[in-house]
C-alpha cells in the first residue's frame, strides 16, 4: 500500500496517540437529522419539548415510563386504543383544527404495514413513529422516527431519533453501566439478569440525557454491521411456522420485514408461564404489566395478560433455537394436559 506522506503540523501532532490499547473510532461527523439520546423516551421528550404541540395522542398500551418525563412538558396527553390489527382507533374528525401530535408504536417490530397505513392516513398531521421494537435505523415518512438500539445491541443505554426538525439537545450525557454484561462474562446469567433490571431502573432515574460518548462509539460501530441481526428474521419466520396455527395473533409478517423484530409475540388459549421459561434460562420479557386493565380494550388486555414474548436475541446456533422451541412446547403441553 502506497501512502502519501505529508508533514504533520504541530496542532495535528497534539491529537495523535498511537498504540497503547484498542479504541473505538466513530465516524468523524454525526449525520444531520440524527440525534443520540440515552433512551427512546428521552428522544420523545426532547422532540415534544421542541415541537410544543397542544395535545399528544399516545396509545393506551404503552410503557408508562415516558409519562414520568412528560410531567415537565406543557402539552396535554390523550390516549387511544388499538384494534385487533394493531391499528389506532382515532377518528380523523377528532383531529380537525387541532395542534396535535400522534405517536404510533411499531409493536414488537411486526407492524411495518401498519406504520405505512398510519403515516398515509394521518399525513396531514404530525406523526411520530416509535420503532423502539424494530431494527432498521432509517427514517420513516413521518415528522420523526424513534429507535431503541439498546434493545438489540450490547449497550446499556441508547435512543436514536431521526427528524428533519432541529431538535433540542441536552448539555449533559449519560454514563455507561456495564455490570450486567460483566455478569454474563463471568457465567452467572441469573445475576446478570438482575443487574440488567437494576440498570433499567437507573436509566429511568437518570432522566432525559444525551448518549454518553463511550456508548455512542460502541453504537456507531454496531450500526455499520447491520447484517449481524439478519438471523432474527429467520428465527421469527420459523417460530411462525411452528406456532402460527396456535397463535391467536397470527398471521404475522414480521419475518419478511426489513424491520427485524424484537421478539415473537405468542398468544394461545393457554398462557405460557414466563417464570417457567426464565427458570429454564429462556429470558422472555414482560411488557408493561403496570398498565391498569380497565384502561384497555379486550385486544389490548390480551396482549398484556395472555401473550408471551419469545426472545430472538442471544440465539447463537440452531441447537439453541431448538432448545427454545422444545422448551415452549414442553410448557404448552404440560399446561394443556
ZADO-1210 file (C-alpha; in nm, 4 decimals, padded with zeros to 6 digits):
<atoms>
<atom x="00.0000" y="00.0000" z="00.0000" code="UNK" pos="1"/>
<atom x="00.1396" y="00.3366" z="-00.1050" code="UNK" pos="2"/>
<atom x="00.0991" y="00.6162" z="00.1472" code="UNK" pos="3"/>
<atom x="00.1078" y="00.9846" z="00.0668" code="UNK" pos="4"/>
<atom x="00.3304" y="01.1345" z="00.3347" code="UNK" pos="5"/>
<atom x="00.2812" y="01.4964" z="00.4341" code="UNK" pos="6"/>
<atom x="00.4442" y="01.6833" z="00.7162" code="UNK" pos="7"/>
<atom x="00.2297" y="01.6785" z="01.0303" code="UNK" pos="8"/>
<atom x="00.1528" y="02.0160" z="01.1798" code="UNK" pos="9"/>
<atom x="00.2110" y="02.0897" z="01.5476" code="UNK" pos="10"/>
<atom x="-00.1671" y="02.1129" z="01.6054" code="UNK" pos="11"/>
<atom x="-00.2250" y="01.7737" z="01.4410" code="UNK" pos="12"/>
<atom x="00.0534" y="01.6175" z="01.6486" code="UNK" pos="13"/>
<atom x="-00.1196" y="01.7201" z="01.9704" code="UNK" pos="14"/>
<atom x="-00.4151" y="01.4949" z="01.8787" code="UNK" pos="15"/>
<atom x="-00.2098" y="01.1904" z="01.7779" code="UNK" pos="16"/>
<atom x="-00.1950" y="00.8870" z="02.0051" code="UNK" pos="17"/>
<atom x="-00.0543" y="00.5667" z="01.8598" code="UNK" pos="18"/>
<atom x="-00.0524" y="00.2270" z="02.0351" code="UNK" pos="19"/>
<atom x="-00.1458" y="00.1783" z="02.3995" code="UNK" pos="20"/>
<atom x="-00.4805" y="-00.0026" z="02.3894" code="UNK" pos="21"/>
<atom x="-00.7568" y="-00.0647" z="02.1326" code="UNK" pos="22"/>
<atom x="-01.0104" y="00.2138" z="02.0988" code="UNK" pos="23"/>
<atom x="-01.3335" y="00.2790" z="01.9150" code="UNK" pos="24"/>
<atom x="-01.3313" y="00.5282" z="01.6297" code="UNK" pos="25"/>
<atom x="-01.6742" y="00.6544" z="01.5236" code="UNK" pos="26"/>
<atom x="-01.7305" y="00.8450" z="01.2039" code="UNK" pos="27"/>
<atom x="-01.5777" y="01.1891" z="01.2190" code="UNK" pos="28"/>
<atom x="-01.9065" y="01.3742" z="01.1677" code="UNK" pos="29"/>
<atom x="-02.2509" y="01.2949" z="01.3054" code="UNK" pos="30"/>
<atom x="-02.5125" y="01.2888" z="01.0303" code="UNK" pos="31"/>
<atom x="-02.7584" y="01.5757" z="01.0206" code="UNK" pos="32"/>
<atom x="-03.1085" y="01.4887" z="01.1294" code="UNK" pos="33"/>
<atom x="-02.9946" y="01.2086" z="01.3629" code="UNK" pos="34"/>
<atom x="-02.9873" y="01.2629" z="01.7382" code="UNK" pos="35"/>
<atom x="-02.8389" y="01.0311" z="02.0012" code="UNK" pos="36"/>
<atom x="-03.0005" y="01.0272" z="02.3449" code="UNK" pos="37"/>
<atom x="-02.9695" y="00.7890" z="02.6382" code="UNK" pos="38"/>
<atom x="-03.3096" y="00.6251" z="02.5744" code="UNK" pos="39"/>
<atom x="-03.6066" y="00.6234" z="02.3387" code="UNK" pos="40"/>
<atom x="-03.8208" y="00.8045" z="02.5976" code="UNK" pos="41"/>
<atom x="-03.5579" y="01.0824" z="02.6039" code="UNK" pos="42"/>
<atom x="-03.5899" y="01.1113" z="02.2253" code="UNK" pos="43"/>
<atom x="-03.9644" y="01.1674" z="02.2545" code="UNK" pos="44"/>
<atom x="-03.9205" y="01.4074" z="02.5450" code="UNK" pos="45"/>
<atom x="-03.6851" y="01.6404" z="02.3563" code="UNK" pos="46"/>
<atom x="-03.8903" y="01.6156" z="02.0378" code="UNK" pos="47"/>
<atom x="-04.2049" y="01.7291" z="02.2220" code="UNK" pos="48"/>
<atom x="-04.0110" y="01.9958" z="02.4067" code="UNK" pos="49"/>
<atom x="-03.9058" y="02.1308" z="02.0666" code="UNK" pos="50"/>
<atom x="-04.2383" y="02.0983" z="01.8804" code="UNK" pos="51"/>
<atom x="-04.4606" y="02.2099" z="02.1699" code="UNK" pos="52"/>
<atom x="-04.7865" y="02.0527" z="02.0431" code="UNK" pos="53"/>
<atom x="-05.1023" y="02.1415" z="02.2351" code="UNK" pos="54"/>
<atom x="-05.2008" y="01.7733" z="02.2532" code="UNK" pos="55"/>
<atom x="-05.0130" y="01.4450" z="02.2207" code="UNK" pos="56"/>
<atom x="-05.2061" y="01.1290" z="02.1330" code="UNK" pos="57"/>
<atom x="-05.0464" y="00.8175" z="02.2821" code="UNK" pos="58"/>
<atom x="-05.1612" y="00.4555" z="02.2709" code="UNK" pos="59"/>
<atom x="-05.3006" y="00.3211" z="02.5970" code="UNK" pos="60"/>
<atom x="-05.0977" y="00.0046" z="02.5509" code="UNK" pos="61"/>
<atom x="-04.7572" y="00.1626" z="02.6058" code="UNK" pos="62"/>
<atom x="-04.4742" y="00.1642" z="02.8567" code="UNK" pos="63"/>
<atom x="-04.5685" y="00.4148" z="03.1266" code="UNK" pos="64"/>
<atom x="-04.2079" y="00.5225" z="03.1906" code="UNK" pos="65"/>
<atom x="-04.2291" y="00.8138" z="02.9485" code="UNK" pos="66"/>
<atom x="-04.5115" y="00.9738" z="03.1471" code="UNK" pos="67"/>
<atom x="-04.2649" y="01.0456" z="03.4295" code="UNK" pos="68"/>
<atom x="-04.0761" y="01.2714" z="03.1876" code="UNK" pos="69"/>
<atom x="-04.3967" y="01.4157" z="03.0405" code="UNK" pos="70"/>
<atom x="-04.4822" y="01.5968" z="03.3637" code="UNK" pos="71"/>
<atom x="-04.2237" y="01.8603" z="03.2712" code="UNK" pos="72"/>
<atom x="-04.3886" y="01.9370" z="02.9348" code="UNK" pos="73"/>
<atom x="-04.6676" y="02.1838" z="02.8610" code="UNK" pos="74"/>
<atom x="-04.8577" y="01.9527" z="02.6237" code="UNK" pos="75"/>
<atom x="-05.1771" y="01.7716" z="02.7202" code="UNK" pos="76"/>
<atom x="-05.1834" y="01.3936" z="02.6760" code="UNK" pos="77"/>
<atom x="-05.4753" y="01.1916" z="02.5424" code="UNK" pos="78"/>
<atom x="-05.4859" y="00.8160" z="02.4908" code="UNK" pos="79"/>
<atom x="-05.6245" y="00.5992" z="02.2131" code="UNK" pos="80"/>
<atom x="-05.6873" y="00.2254" z="02.1799" code="UNK" pos="81"/>
<atom x="-05.5617" y="-00.0109" z="01.9110" code="UNK" pos="82"/>
<atom x="-05.7783" y="-00.2709" z="01.7362" code="UNK" pos="83"/>
<atom x="-05.7053" y="-00.6383" z="01.6698" code="UNK" pos="84"/>
<atom x="-05.4946" y="-00.5401" z="01.3683" code="UNK" pos="85"/>
<atom x="-05.2762" y="-00.3144" z="01.5866" code="UNK" pos="86"/>
<atom x="-05.4264" y="-00.0067" z="01.4162" code="UNK" pos="87"/>
<atom x="-05.5108" y="00.3099" z="01.6111" code="UNK" pos="88"/>
<atom x="-05.8722" y="00.3880" z="01.6834" code="UNK" pos="89"/>
<atom x="-05.8548" y="00.7612" z="01.6137" code="UNK" pos="90"/>
<atom x="-06.1430" y="00.9224" z="01.4224" code="UNK" pos="91"/>
<atom x="-05.9973" y="01.1692" z="01.1729" code="UNK" pos="92"/>
<atom x="-06.2789" y="01.4084" z="01.2575" code="UNK" pos="93"/>
<atom x="-06.1458" y="01.4328" z="01.6141" code="UNK" pos="94"/>
<atom x="-05.8205" y="01.5867" z="01.4856" code="UNK" pos="95"/>
<atom x="-05.9741" y="01.8712" z="01.2878" code="UNK" pos="96"/>
<atom x="-05.8246" y="02.2134" z="01.3612" code="UNK" pos="97"/>
<atom x="-05.6069" y="02.0782" z="01.6416" code="UNK" pos="98"/>
<atom x="-05.2353" y="02.1295" z="01.7025" code="UNK" pos="99"/>
<atom x="-05.1747" y="01.7682" z="01.7941" code="UNK" pos="100"/>
<atom x="-04.9086" y="01.5058" z="01.7504" code="UNK" pos="101"/>
<atom x="-04.9806" y="01.1331" z="01.7098" code="UNK" pos="102"/>
<atom x="-04.7370" y="00.8722" z="01.8414" code="UNK" pos="103"/>
<atom x="-04.7733" y="00.5274" z="01.6871" code="UNK" pos="104"/>
<atom x="-04.5796" y="00.2234" z="01.8101" code="UNK" pos="105"/>
<atom x="-04.4496" y="-00.0455" z="01.5754" code="UNK" pos="106"/>
<atom x="-04.5360" y="-00.3153" z="01.8281" code="UNK" pos="107"/>
<atom x="-04.2676" y="-00.5824" z="01.8694" code="UNK" pos="108"/>
<atom x="-04.1319" y="-00.4921" z="01.5247" code="UNK" pos="109"/>
<atom x="-04.4152" y="-00.6749" z="01.3443" code="UNK" pos="110"/>
<atom x="-04.6263" y="-00.3738" z="01.2404" code="UNK" pos="111"/>
<atom x="-04.4417" y="-00.2373" z="00.9366" code="UNK" pos="112"/>
<atom x="-04.7534" y="-00.2355" z="00.7185" code="UNK" pos="113"/>
<atom x="-04.9451" y="-00.0609" z="00.9966" code="UNK" pos="114"/>
<atom x="-04.6742" y="00.2068" z="01.0116" code="UNK" pos="115"/>
<atom x="-04.7315" y="00.2807" z="00.6433" code="UNK" pos="116"/>
<atom x="-05.1071" y="00.2897" z="00.6958" code="UNK" pos="117"/>
<atom x="-05.0755" y="00.5361" z="00.9843" code="UNK" pos="118"/>
<atom x="-04.8369" y="00.7691" z="00.8018" code="UNK" pos="119"/>
<atom x="-05.0672" y="00.7674" z="00.4966" code="UNK" pos="120"/>
<atom x="-05.3903" y="00.8009" z="00.6946" code="UNK" pos="121"/>
<atom x="-05.2711" y="01.0904" z="00.9100" code="UNK" pos="122"/>
<atom x="-05.0270" y="01.2524" z="00.6678" code="UNK" pos="123"/>
<atom x="-05.1872" y="01.5936" z="00.7207" code="UNK" pos="124"/>
<atom x="-05.0970" y="01.5760" z="01.0899" code="UNK" pos="125"/>
<atom x="-04.7764" y="01.5366" z="01.2854" code="UNK" pos="126"/>
<atom x="-04.6953" y="01.1663" z="01.3244" code="UNK" pos="127"/>
<atom x="-04.4105" y="01.0156" z="01.5251" code="UNK" pos="128"/>
<atom x="-04.3259" y="00.6508" z="01.4639" code="UNK" pos="129"/>
<atom x="-04.1921" y="00.4717" z="01.7695" code="UNK" pos="130"/>
<atom x="-03.9762" y="00.1959" z="01.6220" code="UNK" pos="131"/>
<atom x="-03.8238" y="00.1020" z="01.9587" code="UNK" pos="132"/>
<atom x="-03.9177" y="-00.2623" z="01.8965" code="UNK" pos="133"/>
<atom x="-03.7775" y="-00.2822" z="01.5443" code="UNK" pos="134"/>
<atom x="-03.4394" y="-00.2735" z="01.3816" code="UNK" pos="135"/>
<atom x="-03.3981" y="-00.0778" z="01.0612" code="UNK" pos="136"/>
<atom x="-03.2500" y="00.2526" z="01.1763" code="UNK" pos="137"/>
<atom x="-03.3892" y="00.4564" z="00.8911" code="UNK" pos="138"/>
<atom x="-03.6342" y="00.7449" z="00.8949" code="UNK" pos="139"/>
<atom x="-03.9991" y="00.6629" z="00.8263" code="UNK" pos="140"/>
<atom x="-04.2228" y="00.9002" z="00.6295" code="UNK" pos="141"/>
<atom x="-04.3121" y="01.0948" z="00.9441" code="UNK" pos="142"/>
<atom x="-04.2047" y="01.4032" z="01.1326" code="UNK" pos="143"/>
<atom x="-03.9808" y="01.1834" z="01.3464" code="UNK" pos="144"/>
<atom x="-03.8782" y="00.8202" z="01.3949" code="UNK" pos="145"/>
<atom x="-03.7501" y="00.6790" z="01.7220" code="UNK" pos="146"/>
<atom x="-03.5362" y="00.3688" z="01.7786" code="UNK" pos="147"/>
<atom x="-03.4008" y="00.1942" z="02.0874" code="UNK" pos="148"/>
<atom x="-03.0735" y="00.0292" z="01.9805" code="UNK" pos="149"/>
<atom x="-03.0015" y="-00.0882" z="02.3354" code="UNK" pos="150"/>
<atom x="-03.2748" y="-00.3488" z="02.2817" code="UNK" pos="151"/>
<atom x="-03.0684" y="-00.5013" z="02.0004" code="UNK" pos="152"/>
<atom x="-02.7028" y="-00.4327" z="02.0825" code="UNK" pos="153"/>
<atom x="-02.4991" y="-00.4987" z="02.3995" code="UNK" pos="154"/>
<atom x="-02.5059" y="-00.1401" z="02.5239" code="UNK" pos="155"/>
<atom x="-02.6624" y="-00.0268" z="02.8496" code="UNK" pos="156"/>
<atom x="-02.8252" y="00.2873" z="02.7081" code="UNK" pos="157"/>
<atom x="-02.9220" y="00.4420" z="02.3790" code="UNK" pos="158"/>
<atom x="-03.2034" y="00.6131" z="02.1905" code="UNK" pos="159"/>
<atom x="-03.1891" y="00.7213" z="01.8267" code="UNK" pos="160"/>
<atom x="-03.4066" y="00.9989" z="01.6818" code="UNK" pos="161"/>
<atom x="-03.4464" y="01.0739" z="01.3114" code="UNK" pos="162"/>
<atom x="-03.6070" y="01.4101" z="01.2355" code="UNK" pos="163"/>
<atom x="-03.5714" y="01.6950" z="00.9881" code="UNK" pos="164"/>
<atom x="-03.6777" y="01.9241" z="01.2716" code="UNK" pos="165"/>
<atom x="-03.3866" y="02.0784" z="01.4586" code="UNK" pos="166"/>
<atom x="-03.4451" y="01.9104" z="01.7942" code="UNK" pos="167"/>
<atom x="-03.3272" y="02.0482" z="02.1252" code="UNK" pos="168"/>
<atom x="-03.0378" y="01.8668" z="02.2901" code="UNK" pos="169"/>
<atom x="-02.9062" y="01.8435" z="02.6445" code="UNK" pos="170"/>
<atom x="-02.5605" y="01.9592" z="02.7632" code="UNK" pos="171"/>
<atom x="-02.5326" y="01.6545" z="02.9903" code="UNK" pos="172"/>
<atom x="-02.4546" y="01.2974" z="02.8819" code="UNK" pos="173"/>
<atom x="-02.5260" y="00.9623" z="03.0444" code="UNK" pos="174"/>
<atom x="-02.2720" y="00.7202" z="03.1886" code="UNK" pos="175"/>
<atom x="-02.2479" y="00.3574" z="03.0770" code="UNK" pos="176"/>
<atom x="-02.3309" y="00.0845" z="03.3263" code="UNK" pos="177"/>
<atom x="-02.1766" y="-00.2443" z="03.2167" code="UNK" pos="178"/>
<atom x="-02.2418" y="-00.4504" z="03.5313" code="UNK" pos="179"/>
<atom x="-02.4850" y="-00.6951" z="03.3687" code="UNK" pos="180"/>
<atom x="-02.2510" y="-00.7594" z="03.0749" code="UNK" pos="181"/>
<atom x="-01.9704" y="-00.8369" z="03.3179" code="UNK" pos="182"/>
<atom x="-02.2014" y="-01.0817" z="03.4970" code="UNK" pos="183"/>
<atom x="-02.2645" y="-01.2631" z="03.1685" code="UNK" pos="184"/>
<atom x="-01.8922" y="-01.2914" z="03.1016" code="UNK" pos="185"/>
<atom x="-01.8471" y="-01.4483" z="03.4450" code="UNK" pos="186"/>
<atom x="-02.1131" y="-01.7057" z="03.3617" code="UNK" pos="187"/>
<atom x="-02.3759" y="-01.6041" z="03.6179" code="UNK" pos="188"/>
<atom x="-02.6736" y="-01.5455" z="03.3873" code="UNK" pos="189"/>
<atom x="-02.9278" y="-01.5086" z="03.6684" code="UNK" pos="190"/>
<atom x="-02.7213" y="-01.2430" z="03.8467" code="UNK" pos="191"/>
<atom x="-02.6655" y="-01.0691" z="03.5141" code="UNK" pos="192"/>
<atom x="-03.0415" y="-01.0572" z="03.4559" code="UNK" pos="193"/>
<atom x="-03.0962" y="-00.8989" z="03.7987" code="UNK" pos="194"/>
<atom x="-02.8215" y="-00.6438" z="03.7240" code="UNK" pos="195"/>
<atom x="-02.9898" y="-00.5696" z="03.3917" code="UNK" pos="196"/>
<atom x="-03.3195" y="-00.4913" z="03.5674" code="UNK" pos="197"/>
<atom x="-03.1333" y="-00.2649" z="03.8098" code="UNK" pos="198"/>
<atom x="-02.9782" y="-00.0801" z="03.5176" code="UNK" pos="199"/>
<atom x="-03.3224" y="-00.0293" z="03.3627" code="UNK" pos="200"/>
<atom x="-03.4363" y="00.1446" z="03.6829" code="UNK" pos="201"/>
<atom x="-03.1227" y="00.3598" z="03.6944" code="UNK" pos="202"/>
<atom x="-03.1715" y="00.4609" z="03.3323" code="UNK" pos="203"/>
<atom x="-03.5185" y="00.5934" z="03.4115" code="UNK" pos="204"/>
<atom x="-03.3961" y="00.7795" z="03.7201" code="UNK" pos="205"/>
<atom x="-03.1171" y="00.9440" z="03.5200" code="UNK" pos="206"/>
<atom x="-03.3716" y="01.1480" z="03.3256" code="UNK" pos="207"/>
<atom x="-03.3505" y="01.2621" z="02.9621" code="UNK" pos="208"/>
<atom x="-02.9839" y="01.2987" z="02.8650" code="UNK" pos="209"/>
<atom x="-02.7648" y="01.2730" z="02.5591" code="UNK" pos="210"/>
<atom x="-02.5955" y="00.9393" z="02.4876" code="UNK" pos="211"/>
<atom x="-02.2579" y="00.9042" z="02.6583" code="UNK" pos="212"/>
<atom x="-01.9502" y="00.9115" z="02.4350" code="UNK" pos="213"/>
<atom x="-01.8425" y="00.5528" z="02.5066" code="UNK" pos="214"/>
<atom x="-02.1879" y="00.4124" z="02.4278" code="UNK" pos="215"/>
<atom x="-02.2052" y="00.6330" z="02.1184" code="UNK" pos="216"/>
<atom x="-01.8810" y="00.4881" z="01.9873" code="UNK" pos="217"/>
<atom x="-01.9959" y="00.1314" z="02.0520" code="UNK" pos="218"/>
<atom x="-02.3308" y="00.2017" z="01.8864" code="UNK" pos="219"/>
<atom x="-02.1851" y="00.3559" z="01.5717" code="UNK" pos="220"/>
<atom x="-01.9531" y="00.0575" z="01.5427" code="UNK" pos="221"/>
<atom x="-02.2502" y="-00.1823" z="01.5543" code="UNK" pos="222"/>
<atom x="-02.4592" y="00.0257" z="01.3137" code="UNK" pos="223"/>
<atom x="-02.2098" y="-00.0486" z="01.0387" code="UNK" pos="224"/>
<atom x="-02.2709" y="-00.4225" z="01.0916" code="UNK" pos="225"/>
<atom x="-02.6490" y="-00.4454" z="01.0454" code="UNK" pos="226"/>
<atom x="-02.6218" y="-00.7864" z="00.8816" code="UNK" pos="227"/>
<atom x="-02.5333" y="-00.9369" z="01.2206" code="UNK" pos="228"/>
<atom x="-02.9033" y="-00.9256" z="01.3144" code="UNK" pos="229"/>
<atom x="-03.0416" y="-01.0843" z="00.9974" code="UNK" pos="230"/>
<atom x="-03.0880" y="-01.4159" z="01.1800" code="UNK" pos="231"/>
<atom x="-03.3767" y="-01.2566" z="01.3738" code="UNK" pos="232"/>
<atom x="-03.5956" y="-01.2589" z="01.0638" code="UNK" pos="233"/>
<atom x="-03.5104" y="-01.6243" z="01.0023" code="UNK" pos="234"/>
<atom x="-03.5906" y="-01.7324" z="01.3569" code="UNK" pos="235"/>
<atom x="-03.9101" y="-01.5257" z="01.3593" code="UNK" pos="236"/>
<atom x="-04.0328" y="-01.6974" z="01.0428" code="UNK" pos="237"/>
<atom x="-03.9536" y="-02.0413" z="01.1872" code="UNK" pos="238"/>
<atom x="-04.1413" y="-01.9626" z="01.5092" code="UNK" pos="239"/>
<atom x="-04.4381" y="-01.8517" z="01.2989" code="UNK" pos="240"/>
<atom x="-04.4202" y="-02.1809" z="01.1045" code="UNK" pos="241"/>
<atom x="-04.4118" y="-02.3813" z="01.4251" code="UNK" pos="242"/>
<atom x="-04.6611" y="-02.1919" z="01.6453" code="UNK" pos="243"/>
<atom x="-04.8623" y="-01.9863" z="01.3951" code="UNK" pos="244"/>
<atom x="-05.1534" y="-02.2322" z="01.3937" code="UNK" pos="245"/>
<atom x="-05.1868" y="-02.1943" z="01.7726" code="UNK" pos="246"/>
<atom x="-05.1098" y="-01.8236" z="01.7838" code="UNK" pos="247"/>
<atom x="-05.4214" y="-01.6098" z="01.8266" code="UNK" pos="248"/>
<atom x="-05.2247" y="-01.3122" z="01.6900" code="UNK" pos="249"/>
<atom x="-05.1275" y="-01.4829" z="01.3632" code="UNK" pos="250"/>
<atom x="-05.0650" y="-01.4358" z="01.0830" code="UNK" pos="251"/>
<atom x="-04.7726" y="-01.2017" z="01.1390" code="UNK" pos="252"/>
<atom x="-04.5463" y="-01.0831" z="00.8602" code="UNK" pos="253"/>
<atom x="-04.2564" y="-00.9587" z="01.0716" code="UNK" pos="254"/>
<atom x="-04.0255" y="-01.2291" z="00.9447" code="UNK" pos="255"/>
<atom x="-04.0264" y="-01.0826" z="00.5951" code="UNK" pos="256"/>
<atom x="-03.9913" y="-00.7216" z="00.7083" code="UNK" pos="257"/>
<atom x="-03.6711" y="-00.5171" z="00.6905" code="UNK" pos="258"/>
<atom x="-03.7573" y="-00.4124" z="01.0467" code="UNK" pos="259"/>
<atom x="-03.6020" y="-00.7109" z="01.2203" code="UNK" pos="260"/>
<atom x="-03.8481" y="-00.7867" z="01.5022" code="UNK" pos="261"/>
<atom x="-03.7652" y="-00.7589" z="01.8686" code="UNK" pos="262"/>
<atom x="-03.9464" y="-01.0778" z="01.9683" code="UNK" pos="263"/>
<atom x="-04.2132" y="-01.3266" z="01.8637" code="UNK" pos="264"/>
<atom x="-04.5473" y="-01.2486" z="02.0362" code="UNK" pos="265"/>
<atom x="-04.7250" y="-01.5768" z="02.1117" code="UNK" pos="266"/>
<atom x="-05.0810" y="-01.5688" z="02.2425" code="UNK" pos="267"/>
<atom x="-05.2515" y="-01.9027" z="02.2964" code="UNK" pos="268"/>
<atom x="-05.5641" y="-02.0163" z="02.4781" code="UNK" pos="269"/>
<atom x="-05.3263" y="-02.1404" z="02.7473" code="UNK" pos="270"/>
<atom x="-05.0924" y="-01.8631" z="02.8653" code="UNK" pos="271"/>
<atom x="-04.7288" y="-01.9576" z="02.8775" code="UNK" pos="272"/>
<atom x="-04.5831" y="-01.9040" z="03.2242" code="UNK" pos="273"/>
<atom x="-04.2941" y="-01.6578" z="03.1784" code="UNK" pos="274"/>
<atom x="-04.1437" y="-01.7634" z="03.5104" code="UNK" pos="275"/>
<atom x="-04.1210" y="-02.1254" z="03.3895" code="UNK" pos="276"/>
<atom x="-03.9351" y="-02.0025" z="03.0819" code="UNK" pos="277"/>
<atom x="-03.6945" y="-01.7984" z="03.2946" code="UNK" pos="278"/>
<atom x="-03.6301" y="-02.0995" z="03.5195" code="UNK" pos="279"/>
<atom x="-03.5182" y="-02.2828" z="03.2052" code="UNK" pos="280"/>
<atom x="-03.2936" y="-01.9894" z="03.1048" code="UNK" pos="281"/>
<atom x="-03.5254" y="-01.8514" z="02.8371" code="UNK" pos="282"/>
<atom x="-03.5476" y="-01.4883" z="02.9451" code="UNK" pos="283"/>
<atom x="-03.8757" y="-01.3803" z="02.7902" code="UNK" pos="284"/>
<atom x="-03.9560" y="-01.0125" z="02.8526" code="UNK" pos="285"/>
<atom x="-04.2763" y="-00.8866" z="03.0123" code="UNK" pos="286"/>
<atom x="-04.4194" y="-00.5721" z="02.8595" code="UNK" pos="287"/>
<atom x="-04.5877" y="-00.3029" z="03.0653" code="UNK" pos="288"/>
<atom x="-04.7506" y="-00.5066" z="03.3443" code="UNK" pos="289"/>
<atom x="-04.8326" y="-00.1867" z="03.5348" code="UNK" pos="290"/>
<atom x="-05.0951" y="-00.0716" z="03.2865" code="UNK" pos="291"/>
<atom x="-05.4374" y="-00.0849" z="03.4547" code="UNK" pos="292"/>
<atom x="-05.6605" y="-00.3422" z="03.2839" code="UNK" pos="293"/>
<atom x="-05.9766" y="-00.1303" z="03.2895" code="UNK" pos="294"/>
<atom x="-05.7994" y="00.1280" z="03.0705" code="UNK" pos="295"/>
<atom x="-05.7533" y="-00.1299" z="02.7933" code="UNK" pos="296"/>
<atom x="-05.9888" y="-00.2831" z="02.5405" code="UNK" pos="297"/>
<atom x="-06.0244" y="-00.6608" z="02.5013" code="UNK" pos="298"/>
<atom x="-05.7458" y="-00.6930" z="02.2441" code="UNK" pos="299"/>
<atom x="-05.5013" y="-00.4820" z="02.4480" code="UNK" pos="300"/>
<atom x="-05.5842" y="-00.6785" z="02.7644" code="UNK" pos="301"/>
<atom x="-05.4983" y="-00.9998" z="02.5789" code="UNK" pos="302"/>
<atom x="-05.1615" y="-00.8529" z="02.4775" code="UNK" pos="303"/>
<atom x="-05.0889" y="-00.7613" z="02.8381" code="UNK" pos="304"/>
<atom x="-05.2160" y="-01.0692" z="03.0199" code="UNK" pos="305"/>
<atom x="-05.2294" y="-01.3543" z="02.7714" code="UNK" pos="306"/>
<atom x="-04.9248" y="-01.3060" z="02.5492" code="UNK" pos="307"/>
<atom x="-04.5745" y="-01.4430" z="02.5877" code="UNK" pos="308"/>
<atom x="-04.2959" y="-01.2628" z="02.4012" code="UNK" pos="309"/>
<atom x="-04.0414" y="-01.5196" z="02.2875" code="UNK" pos="310"/>
<atom x="-03.6920" y="-01.3660" z="02.2677" code="UNK" pos="311"/>
<atom x="-03.4897" y="-01.3576" z="01.9451" code="UNK" pos="312"/>
<atom x="-03.1636" y="-01.2332" z="02.0955" code="UNK" pos="313"/>
<atom x="-02.8609" y="-01.4378" z="02.2038" code="UNK" pos="314"/>
<atom x="-02.9588" y="-01.7380" z="01.9905" code="UNK" pos="315"/>
<atom x="-02.6090" y="-01.8476" z="01.8973" code="UNK" pos="316"/>
<atom x="-02.6841" y="-02.1605" z="01.6985" code="UNK" pos="317"/>
<atom x="-02.9649" y="-02.3798" z="01.5666" code="UNK" pos="318"/>
<atom x="-02.9243" y="-02.6046" z="01.8708" code="UNK" pos="319"/>
<atom x="-03.0048" y="-02.3016" z="02.0914" code="UNK" pos="320"/>
<atom x="-03.3058" y="-02.2290" z="01.8758" code="UNK" pos="321"/>
<atom x="-03.4216" y="-02.5908" z="01.9027" code="UNK" pos="322"/>
<atom x="-03.3899" y="-02.5591" z="02.2809" code="UNK" pos="323"/>
<atom x="-03.6209" y="-02.2564" z="02.2694" code="UNK" pos="324"/>
<atom x="-03.8834" y="-02.4428" z="02.0668" code="UNK" pos="325"/>
<atom x="-03.8589" y="-02.7580" z="02.2786" code="UNK" pos="326"/>
<atom x="-03.8953" y="-02.5574" z="02.5991" code="UNK" pos="327"/>
<atom x="-04.2042" y="-02.3733" z="02.4747" code="UNK" pos="328"/>
<atom x="-04.3604" y="-02.6978" z="02.3508" code="UNK" pos="329"/>
<atom x="-04.2961" y="-02.8718" z="02.6855" code="UNK" pos="330"/>
<atom x="-04.4622" y="-02.5925" z="02.8846" code="UNK" pos="331"/>
<atom x="-04.7581" y="-02.5708" z="02.6471" code="UNK" pos="332"/>
<atom x="-04.8074" y="-02.9489" z="02.6560" code="UNK" pos="333"/>
<atom x="-04.7875" y="-02.9603" z="03.0360" code="UNK" pos="334"/>
<atom x="-05.0350" y="-02.6761" z="03.0716" code="UNK" pos="335"/>
<atom x="-05.2878" y="-02.8281" z="02.8336" code="UNK" pos="336"/>
<atom x="-05.2736" y="-03.1778" z="02.9782" code="UNK" pos="337"/>
</atoms>
